[in-house]
Structures are given as structure tokens and as C-alpha cells.
Amino acid sequence: MPGIRPRIRVFFNEALDSTWFIIPGLIAIIIMMLAAMVTSQCVAREYERNTIEQILVSPVNGPALMLGKLIPYVGVGAFQVFSVTLASYLLFGVPIRGSWLLLAGATFLYVTGSMALGLMFSAVLKSQQLAMMIAFVATMLPSLLLSGFVFPLTNMPKALQIVSYAVPARYYITITRGLFLKGVGIDVLWPELLAMVIYAMVLLIVATSRFRRSLS
């Protein structure tokens, strides 16, 4: 019609600032990589230093010992997320439109599951260097390529889209982008949060089982 000029309007990032889109996903990549790599050395360090015998004769059981290994690193991981989030807001102007409490809960689940994965590698491999290398490969590549961080999931082959459901970074990136850019709540993000709960619980159970076997 004459006098009407249609224009495309981009929701949630009208200026098309790539920083706004990259940083929420980058948080997930950094946390997954660091969390798994740091905890992948916990049990292996005890074997290499020959202090595992002292742990075996102590009255502490396997689950309690595993929690003792995880809790300090969960605190460190939460501090890293807070620091990166604050820096993204202050230095790059990335908005945080959603609930901080919801972000904290999702981050706790993500960090806990990632560190349980690293602890499982450590208990199985019993070598700091090997455990760290395996943790890097097993977390970095899937988190980069199959999470939607670099490539849109809808543009991937159907087989890779199915595989991506096993990558926890997929869900956490959806949560962070939803909270940072869209300001959505739990009514929208509950499927991703449920997946994060299952992810954390399954890895904690598997890590505890492998940890017990390594102690026995």
C-alpha cells in the first residue's frame, strides 16, 4: 500500500548487539569447562600423592567425602558466575531482565552437575593429567558445538539435534538468554529447569557410585 513502509523489528535485542547474545551463552561454556576440569583432579590427586589410604581408614563414608570434595568448588563456581554476570552488566551493558533468584537456582544445578561429572572422571581415571584432558574434551566440544551457542540448533541435522538433548549447556544457555534478554520466568523456563534437575541428580548418583567403587 502506498505510504506504508514495512520494517523488520528484532525482539529483545533491537540493536542486534552480538555481545548481548554471546555473553549469556559464554557463561555456560566457561562454567562447564572450569567446573569439570577443576573437580576432575580431586580424587586423582589423592591417588597420586598416596593419601588415599588415609581416606580409606577414616570414619567418613563415600557420599560424605564426595560432598566434602564438591561443596567448596560449588561455592567457587557460584562466585565465578556472579563475577562474570556482574562484569557483563557493568562492562558490556548486557541487561538482566529476569529473576536473579531463578538464575541462582539454575546456576546451582548446572554447577553441581558439572562438578559431579568432573569428580566421576577423577574417580575412574585416577590420574590428574588424564582426568583433566578427558574432562576438557568431554565438556568443551559438546558445549560449544551442540548447545546452540555457536550454531542454531534448528539448523543442525536431525540426528545432532537429538544428541544435543544430552548436553546440559543447551538447557542452561536457554535459561540464561531467557533471563538476561527476555525477562521470562519459571512459567516459560520450567522444562529447562526440570532437565537441569534431572541432569544434576543423575550425575550425582553416578559420581557417588563410581566414587564408592574407587574407594573399595
Secondary structure as GFF3:
##gff-version 3
##sequence-region A 1 216
A	DSSP	alpha_helix	18	39	.	.	.	ID=ss1
A	DSSP	alpha_helix	42	48	.	.	.	ID=ss2
A	DSSP	alpha_helix	52	56	.	.	.	ID=ss3
A	DSSP	alpha_helix	62	91	.	.	.	ID=ss4
A	DSSP	alpha_helix	100	125	.	.	.	ID=ss5
A	DSSP	alpha_helix	128	145	.	.	.	ID=ss6
A	DSSP	three_ten_helix	153	155	.	.	.	ID=ss7
A	DSSP	alpha_helix	158	163	.	.	.	ID=ss8
A	DSSP	three_ten_helix	164	166	.	.	.	ID=ss9
A	DSSP	alpha_helix	168	177	.	.	.	ID=ss10
A	DSSP	pi_helix	178	182	.	.	.	ID=ss11
A	DSSP	alpha_helix	186	215	.	.	.	ID=ss12
###
